[in-house]
């Protein structure tokens, strides 16, 4: 089972909203330049990025089941699909940027919790390991 965290979901959300960029749409910052010699590639150890995109895309389709309110859906869409700043999204929604920021934080947190199969609590960032003895 893959554990999703907030950073991974935030990284993938722009790809979810852009149908022209499929799973290969984001540049891998760790990859060598194109003019560098190629090394050995183990094709059995492929990237899990396409699976992550599919999971986050499905979670977005089920966003009401994930518990996102309409205002959270709007804020997430404006910030990740349209790439607006929280100030710009606040102007569109007619609210302050702190409200938009709070809605985006809660919306992404709810999507992350939904992907992990746990209930959302405020401030949820990802899988928390239980160290109870």
Backbone torsions as a table, in degrees:
resi	resn	phi	psi	omega
1	UNK	NA	134.3	-179.4
2	UNK	-90.9	132.9	175.6
3	UNK	-97.1	124.7	179.4
4	UNK	-94.5	143.9	172.8
5	UNK	-123.1	168.2	-175.1
6	UNK	-57.7	-42.0	-177.6
7	UNK	-62.1	-41.7	179.6
8	UNK	-66.2	-43.9	179.4
9	UNK	-64.1	-42.2	177.8
10	UNK	-64.6	-33.7	178.8
11	UNK	-68.8	-34.0	-175.2
12	UNK	-88.8	-27.5	-174.7
13	UNK	-52.9	-42.5	178.2
14	UNK	-59.3	-34.0	178.8
15	UNK	-69.7	-35.2	-179.2
16	UNK	-60.6	-37.6	-175.9
17	UNK	-85.6	-10.5	-176.4
18	UNK	-111.2	104.7	-177.7
19	UNK	-69.0	-19.5	-179.5
20	UNK	-77.5	-24.3	176.0
21	UNK	-102.0	111.5	177.8
22	UNK	-83.8	-154.8	-176.7
23	UNK	-61.9	-22.8	-178.1
24	UNK	-93.4	14.5	-173.0
25	UNK	-74.0	-23.3	-179.1
26	UNK	-100.2	142.0	-179.8
27	UNK	-79.5	135.4	175.0
28	UNK	-81.6	112.7	-177.4
29	UNK	-67.5	-19.4	-178.3
30	UNK	-89.4	-7.2	-177.3
31	UNK	-75.2	148.6	179.2
32	UNK	-72.6	163.6	177.5
33	UNK	-62.3	157.3	-176.7
34	UNK	-64.2	-28.3	-177.1
35	UNK	-87.5	1.8	178.2
36	UNK	-81.6	149.7	178.3
37	UNK	-64.7	145.7	-179.5
38	UNK	-82.3	141.0	176.6
39	UNK	-100.8	-169.2	178.9
40	UNK	-72.8	136.0	178.4
41	UNK	-120.8	124.8	175.9
42	UNK	-90.9	102.4	-175.1
43	UNK	-68.3	-15.1	177.8
44	UNK	-75.0	-20.0	179.9
45	UNK	-106.1	67.8	-179.3
46	UNK	-75.7	175.4	180.0
47	UNK	-78.0	143.2	175.6
48	UNK	-91.5	1.7	-177.2
49	UNK	-57.9	-44.7	178.0
50	UNK	-59.7	-36.5	178.1
51	UNK	-68.4	-39.3	177.6
52	UNK	-62.8	-42.4	178.9
53	UNK	-61.6	-44.4	179.7
54	UNK	-63.0	-40.4	179.6
55	UNK	-65.8	-46.1	-179.0
56	UNK	-67.6	-37.5	177.4
57	UNK	-61.9	-42.2	178.5
58	UNK	-67.0	-39.9	177.6
59	UNK	-62.4	-38.3	178.4
60	UNK	-66.1	-38.9	177.9
61	UNK	-62.9	-31.9	-179.9
62	UNK	-100.8	30.4	-172.7
63	UNK	-60.8	-32.6	177.4
64	UNK	-72.2	-34.7	175.1
65	UNK	-67.3	-28.1	177.3
66	UNK	-76.4	-10.1	175.7
67	UNK	97.7	10.5	179.2
68	UNK	-73.9	130.0	175.4
69	UNK	-76.9	167.9	179.7
70	UNK	-60.3	-41.8	-179.5
71	UNK	-66.6	-35.1	176.5
72	UNK	-69.2	-40.6	177.0
73	UNK	-61.0	-44.2	-179.7
74	UNK	-63.2	-44.5	-178.6
75	UNK	-64.6	-44.6	178.8
76	UNK	-62.7	-43.8	-179.8
77	UNK	-62.2	-47.2	-178.4
78	UNK	-63.4	-39.5	-176.3
79	UNK	-79.7	-34.9	-176.2
80	UNK	-101.9	-35.4	-179.2
81	UNK	-83.5	-44.0	-177.8
82	UNK	-97.3	-3.0	176.9
83	UNK	57.0	38.4	175.8
84	UNK	-83.9	151.4	172.0
85	UNK	-74.4	169.4	177.9
86	UNK	-65.6	-30.6	176.0
87	UNK	-65.7	-46.0	179.0
88	UNK	-63.7	-42.5	177.5
89	UNK	-65.1	-35.9	177.4
90	UNK	-63.7	-38.6	176.9
91	UNK	-64.9	-40.9	179.9
92	UNK	-66.5	-42.8	-176.5
93	UNK	-84.8	-11.5	179.8
94	UNK	73.3	37.4	178.7
95	UNK	-141.2	174.4	-177.9
96	UNK	-76.8	155.0	-178.6
97	UNK	-62.2	-29.4	178.7
98	UNK	-67.7	-33.4	176.4
99	UNK	-66.2	-42.6	178.7
100	UNK	-64.3	-44.7	179.7
101	UNK	-59.6	-42.7	178.8
102	UNK	-64.5	-42.1	179.8
103	UNK	-65.8	-40.7	178.1
104	UNK	-65.2	-44.2	179.5
105	UNK	-59.7	-45.8	179.4
106	UNK	-67.4	-40.8	-179.3
107	UNK	-63.6	-47.0	178.7
108	UNK	-66.4	-38.3	177.3
109	UNK	-62.5	-40.8	178.8
110	UNK	-67.1	-39.9	176.7
111	UNK	-63.4	-42.4	-180.0
112	UNK	-63.5	-45.0	178.3
113	UNK	-63.1	-40.0	178.6
114	UNK	-61.8	-43.3	178.7
115	UNK	-64.1	-32.5	-179.9
116	UNK	-87.2	-6.0	178.0
117	UNK	73.0	28.6	178.4
118	UNK	-122.9	165.3	179.2
119	UNK	-81.8	140.7	-178.9
120	UNK	-74.2	136.6	168.9
121	UNK	-127.3	148.5	-178.7
122	UNK	-53.3	133.8	179.5
123	UNK	85.6	12.0	-178.4
124	UNK	-66.4	123.7	-179.9
125	UNK	-111.2	-18.4	-178.6
126	UNK	160.4	-160.3	-176.6
127	UNK	-69.9	126.9	176.3
128	UNK	-109.6	122.4	-179.0
129	UNK	-77.6	137.7	-179.8
130	UNK	-87.1	118.2	-179.5
131	UNK	-105.0	22.1	180.0
132	UNK	-70.5	139.7	-178.6
133	UNK	-102.6	NA	NA
